[in-house]
Amino acid sequence: MGTGKEELAALKCSSCGGGLVKSSQTYYDKEEEENVTVPLAKCVQCGKDYDRQTAEYYLVFAEKFNFDKDSTLFSLGLKGTINNIEYEIIGRLRYQEEEEYDKCTWDEWVAVSADGVFHYFVEEDGEIWSYDEYIPESIDMESDKNAILFENKKISKSSSYIGRIVLIEGELPWQPEIGEPCTCYDFKKDGFHYTIEQSEDEVSITRGEKFTHGQLLSAFSIDAYKKKYENTIKKRAVYGRKSSIYAAAACISIMVSIFSCFSTKEIKGVMGRKQVLTVNVPFEENGSKAYQSQVLWGPFEIPEGNRLYDVSFSVDENIQRLNLEWQSFRFMLISEKRLLDQTGDRINDPVELNNTFDEIDALEEPLEAYIITADFWDEEGRDSDGYWHESDTSYSSDFVLDEAGKYYAYMELYSENPRSPEAVSIAILMVKGYRYYMIIFAVFVILFLINKSKSKSYNELPFEMADR
């Protein structure tokens, strides 16, 4: 029946007989706190609007709800045997949930046996349910305005939803109409699934159970899809096994990462020997006065190359607090060999060292094996919430050191006010690469999610099939 002459004739305004077209309306949604645009059917002659509660709306937007009507396991005239009873598919109704603007449909296929007994197959979201008509021992839909009493089980009326017919096919024993509403209640009782459908004229009750696509392909002898079904099941199983492997690998990597966080080894003697090269030398920066100090620590032994190290810096407030001021620094890790190449046998001469570090940025080859710049600060102020005071007096970073050996730590300190070079402490830790394990963990999680999704969604069939 679909879109016959009766439906085409209905594509007229009930008020003036004018033509109907697709339209929309924009309004402000208080819950979403934004403007929302919703579809409407509109009369081109008198301007009357038709919304989701009207049959005209579903006639105008029929294509939106039925573009995939051929993506289904069933077809009219199909014959099959369920529970030793042979049925023939004689019709289909497609419903759209009234509450939804986007497509939210399900198909109800009507089948009949040789004895005239009706049976219903419902396709929704890749699942198929088989329903028989059911006469309950007792049902009371009127006494309680909030609930239905069904065989001593209370069904809340607030759980109902409204389906609107958007497609009619086949020769049905009654005369449904496009846009016709039906109030539905779905619930489970004693291991069975029940549906109560209430229209203006009658109440129907069905009881059913879920079937797999494989069961129905066999029941209706649909050989054309069996190979694709088997391939789909096999592929989903493969993806499922892969997802389990990746999940286990992700768990292992996160455990190794956690263990690595507690597997650090401090490099001894980093601050054991110190040469203060300059202290609070004044200079101008952007029209403001600032101070520079230079300190060299070392040498100290770093025992392993090609390893991950963590270097941390902090203000030692036992020596001098950072009080509403800033201090920045540039840190360099320099191998003893490179520094000797640059200074010769005068590595302990402050004058030679000063000259070397004054020209460090002009060297053709970098002197340092690792370099970093960062800031400490302490600030206060007022805003709409009142007084605030914030500070950042520590910093850390990690790096991979290629070669083991003896190293020096060189630091240039710049400050708003004169500060003691002693007030900054440095620590270097040899750590296991927990950050790399975290990257590996993330990769495994992504692979797990991809394969888990494919284990549910992979499909060679021309219609949707949910995970079993």
Secondary structure by P-SEA (a helix, b strand, c coil): ccccaaaaaaccccccbbbbbbbbbbbbbccccbbbbbbbbbbcccccccccccaaaaaaaccccccccccccccccbbbbcccbbbbbcbbbbbcccccccccbbbbbbbbccccbbbbbbbcccbbbbbcbbbbccccccccccccccccbbbbcccbbbbbbccccccccccccccbbbbbbbbccccbbbbbbbcccbbbbbbbccccaaaaaaaacccccaaaaaaaaaaaaaaaaaaaaaaaaaaaaaaaaaaaaacccccccccccccccccccccccccccbbbbbbbbcccccccccbbbbbbbbbcccccccccccccbbbbbbbaaaaaaacccccccaaaaaaaaaacccccccccccccccccccccccccccbbbbbbcbbbbbbbbccccbbbbbbbbbcccccccccbbbbbbbccaaaaaaaaaaaaaaaaaaaaaaaccccccccccccc
